[in-house]
Amino acid sequence: MEIARRLRRSRRLFHLLIAEVDTEGLRRRLQALVDNNSDDVFCVAGAIRHLVAHGWITAGGADARSISSQQCLLDLANAALTFCDEKFADFCSGQLQTSSASAVKR
């Protein structure tokens, strides 16, 4: 996965996330991504969201001052949004099919 490959280059970001995240499970998922044992980029999004929500991290603190770092974070956000959109569309489609099938049976 292209985003995972690009994220792995950002050692400073991972060092910050792994050091500051206070949940062991999230730390393990981040380390697996760093170690190339996983392409789960959503753990990075979750860690960033967690740290931003708790005031520990900013774009500057994550060294996202460079265009490439900012673009990587934007790509990660877009991938998360696309994933959520697809899951929601699948759910809605399933609900419509279930509703249509029930109507036909009547």
Buried (B, 14 or more C-beta within 10 A) or exposed (E): EEBBEBBBEBEEBBEBBBEBBEEEEBBEBBBBBBEEEBBBBBBBBBBBBBBBEEEBBEEEEBBBEEEEBEEBBEBBEEBBEEEEEEEEEEEEEEEEEEEEEEEEEE
